[in-house]
Amino acid sequence: MTINEYAVLAHLIECLYAGYEGDYTNEFSVRAWHDALEDIDFYDAKKAIKAHARTFSEPPSIAEIRKFVKVYRLYKIWAAGRKYGEEHS
């Protein structure tokens, strides 16, 4: 993910958690969070943030975003394997 893509996610977090007192869009926060999430796909991280917002009233941590993305990737692998097995049985 690029730093500009993370900046988009930072604004998404601030919009979804408008009543929360965190500041995700200042330059330091954007750089720090980007450094911790740069190996994550932008669209996977966006899905993680949206899923988190449907369940939790506080913004996600870096660890929570990474955990969701890991679970989501494992699910995609499992689903692809299952589909392959059904097609070849």
C-alpha positions in Angstrom: 0.0 0.0 0.0 1.3 3.5 -0.8 1.3 6.3 1.7 -1.4 8.1 -0.3 -3.6 5.0 -0.1 -3.1 4.8 3.7 -4.1 8.5 3.9 -7.4 7.5 2.3 -7.8 4.8 5.0 -7.0 7.3 7.7 -9.8 9.5 6.5 -12.1 6.5 6.4 -11.3 5.7 10.0 -12.0 9.2 11.1 -15.3 9.3 9.2 -16.4 5.9 10.6 -15.5 6.9 14.1 -16.4 10.6 14.0 -17.0 10.8 17.8 -13.6 9.4 18.7 -10.8 11.7 19.8 -8.0 10.1 17.8 -6.2 11.9 15.0 -5.3 9.5 12.2 -4.7 12.1 9.4 -1.9 14.2 10.8 1.4 13.7 8.9 3.2 11.8 11.8 0.3 9.4 12.2 0.0 8.7 8.5 3.7 7.9 8.2 3.7 5.7 11.3 0.6 3.7 10.4 1.8 3.4 6.8 5.1 2.0 8.0 3.3 -0.6 10.0 0.8 -1.5 7.2 2.7 -0.9 4.0 2.9 -4.7 3.1 -0.9 -5.0 3.3 -3.1 -4.6 0.2 -5.1 -1.4 0.3 -8.4 -3.1 -0.6 -7.9 -5.8 2.1 -7.1 -3.1 4.7 -10.2 -1.2 3.6 -12.4 -4.3 4.0 -10.8 -4.9 7.5 -11.6 -1.3 8.6 -15.2 -1.5 7.4 -15.7 -4.9 9.0 -14.3 -3.6 12.3 -16.7 -0.6 12.1 -19.7 -2.9 11.8 -18.7 -4.6 15.1 -16.7 -2.3 17.3 -17.4 1.2 18.6 -13.7 2.1 18.9 -11.3 2.5 15.9 -9.1 -0.5 15.0 -5.5 -0.9 16.0 -2.8 -1.8 13.6 -2.8 -5.4 15.0 -6.6 -5.7 14.5 -6.3 -4.6 10.9 -3.4 -7.1 10.3 -5.3 -9.9 12.0 -8.5 -9.4 9.9 -6.4 -9.3 6.7 -4.7 -12.5 7.6 -8.0 -14.3 8.4 -9.5 -12.9 5.1 -6.5 -14.1 3.1 -6.7 -17.6 4.7 -10.4 -17.7 3.9 -9.8 -16.8 0.2 -7.2 -19.6 0.0 -9.6 -22.1 1.6 -12.5 -21.0 -0.7 -10.3 -21.3 -3.8 -9.2 -24.8 -2.7 -12.7 -25.9 -2.0 -13.9 -24.6 -5.4 -11.0 -26.4 -7.1 -11.9 -29.6 -5.3 -15.6 -29.4 -6.4 -14.6 -28.8 -10.0 -12.2 -31.8 -10.1 -14.2 -34.4 -8.2 
